[in-house]
Amino acid sequence: MATLKIKNSEGKDAGSLKVSDDVFGIEPNNAVMHQVVRAQRAALQQGTHATKTRSDRRGGGRKPYRQKGTGRARQGSIRSPHYRGGGVVFGPHPHSHAQKVNKKVTKLAMRSALSGKVADSELYVVDALDFDEPSTKKAQAILDALDVTGRITVVVDDDNINAFLSFRNIPSVLVIAASESNTYDLIDNTVLIMTTGAVKYVEEVLS
């Protein structure tokens, strides 16, 4: 069992948390993480880009000039690709960019991401992020107390709405619920902050 240090909202030690080595202590698989992140980024593409072929262009219904006797090359339509205003030959058309990734591979990528954060000392576990009401000022004070800077990802409990609303206004911070955890958001940062509740939730899902 791996052991993670717990901090409180004032940046002071608040005990420790034992977690599974299978989730937070494996050798990171960079190839799998790369595959999953590529699939995530590809899925974000709308795939609505399109160009018109010669059949989509208006006009070109009749032959521009007769087949023979003009001394020019034969032509069938002024909407052929080599004409100005003609169709596009190999342009893009609407399609899905989604890539299939097995569930086991996705989970392995997330375990690799979390284990890598632990190995690099970039994972901070906070006992709780209690907010009586949304307060960006208090959220920034917590980050200052933890002495963290750069791109920060904060993973909060699903039902902690006030914490979500408090951290989301800080430009350098991405805040997500524990159930929304994914490989890209876990590694696209310099510091990863998770509540104890979020750690237990993710550990249960990935075990």
N, C-alpha and C positions, 0 to 999 in steps of 0.2 A: 504493500500500500504506500503510495506517495503521500507526502504531507505538504499542504499549502498553508502559508502564513496568512492570517486574517488581519485586516486593518479595520479600524472604525472610521467614522466620517471625519474625525479629527486627525487622521493619519497615524494614530498610535496603534501598537500591537493589541490585538483582541483575541488571541488564542491561535489555534491551528485547526485545520480540517483535513481529515484523511480521505483520500480519493483513490480511485482504482488506477493501477498502473496500466491497465489495458486501454484507458482513455487518456490519461495525462502523462504516461511514462513510456510510450513506445518510441521506436526510431522513426522519425518523420519520413514519409514516403513522398518525396518531391514530385515524382512522375505522376502519381495519382492526384495530388493537389493541383498540379498543372492541368491535368485532364478535366477535373471537375470545375475549376475556375474558368477554363475556356468554354465549357458547356454553359456555365451560368452567364457569361458575358454574351455568348451567341444567342441565348434565349431572350436577351433583352432587345435584340434587333426586331423591329416591327415587320420587316420583310414586305413592305408595301411599295418599294421602289419599282418603277415600271417604265418601259419605253414602248413606243408604237412600232409595230411591224408594218410592212407595206399594205397589208390588208386592213389596218386600222386607220391609215391616212385617207383624207378626203380627196376625191378626184382620181384621175388616172384610169377612168373607165374605158376609154377608147385608146386605140393604138396611136402614138404620136404622129407617125407618118407611115406610108406604105412600106411593105416588106422589102421590095426590090426597086432598083432603078434610081435611087437617090445618091448612091456612092457613099452612104453613111452606114454605120453598123446598125443592124436590125434592133429595134426596140419594141417592147410590148407595153410599157406603162411609164408615165412620167413620175410614178411613185416608187420606182425601183430604188434601191439603196444608194446608187451612185448619182441620183438626181438630188438637187437641192429641194428640201421639203419631202424627200422620200422616206421610206421606213428605215428603221435601225435593224441591222442584221443580227448581231449577237448581244443585244442589250439585256439588262436585267428585267426580270418579271416577278410578280409577287409569289413568294414561297416562304416556307417556314425554315428558320435557321436552327431549330432545336436539335440538340444532339442527345442521343440516348445514353444514360449513365445508370448502371445498376445501383440499387440501394446499398449493397454492401460496399461498393466503391465510394459512394458518397459518404457513408459513415466512416470509412477508413481515412478519407481525406480530412474530415472534421477532427478525428482523433489525432491525425498527424499535425494538423494546425494547432490544436490545443497543446500537444506535447512539445511542439516547437516553441510555443510561447513560454511554457514552463522552463524549458532548457535555456532559453535566452533571457530569462528573468524579466519578461515583458508582460506577465500576467499578474494582476493585482486583484485579490479577493477582498471584498468589503462586506462586513457583517450585515449591514442593512443600509438602505438609502431611504430614510423616513422623511417625508415632507408632509406637513399639515396642509399645505397648499402649494401650488406651483411657484417656484422661486428660482430664477436663473442665477441670481446673486448667490444664493446658498449653494447651488450646484457648482458654481465657479469656485466658491470657497472650499468645497470638498476636493476639487482637483488641485487647488493650491496646497491644501494640507497633505495630499498624497505626493506632492512634488512631481507631477507628471506634466509633460509638454508634448507638442507635436500633434500628429493625427491620433485621435483617441476614439476607441470604440467602447461603449458602455452597454453591457447586457444586464437588463433589469428583469424582475419578476413580471409575469404577464399581467398581473392585476395591479401593479404599481403605476397607476396613471400619472400621479403627481410627479414622480421621478422622471418619467418619460417626457412630460411637458416642460420640466425644469431644464433638462440637459439638451433638448433639441434646438434651443435658440443659440447655443454656443457654436460659432462657425467651425471650429476644428474638431467638433465632437459628432460622432454618429451614434445614436442610441437606438437599440433594438430590443424587442422582447425575447425572452429565453427561447420561446417556441419558434422564433424567426431566425435563430442562429444558423449560419451557413458558412461554408469554407471561405468564400471571398471576403465577407465582412469580418471574419475572425483574423484574417492575415493582413488585410489592407489597412494597417495602422502601425504606429510605433509603440502604442500601449493598449492593452486589453484589460478592461475593468469588468469584473463580474461580481454580482452579489452571491452570497452563500446559497440562496435559494436557486439562482440561475445555474450555479455549478452543479448542484444536486440534480436539477431537472435535466441538464444536458448529459450528465453522467448516466442517469437512468435510461435515457433514450439511446445512448451510444453503447451501453454495456451489452 
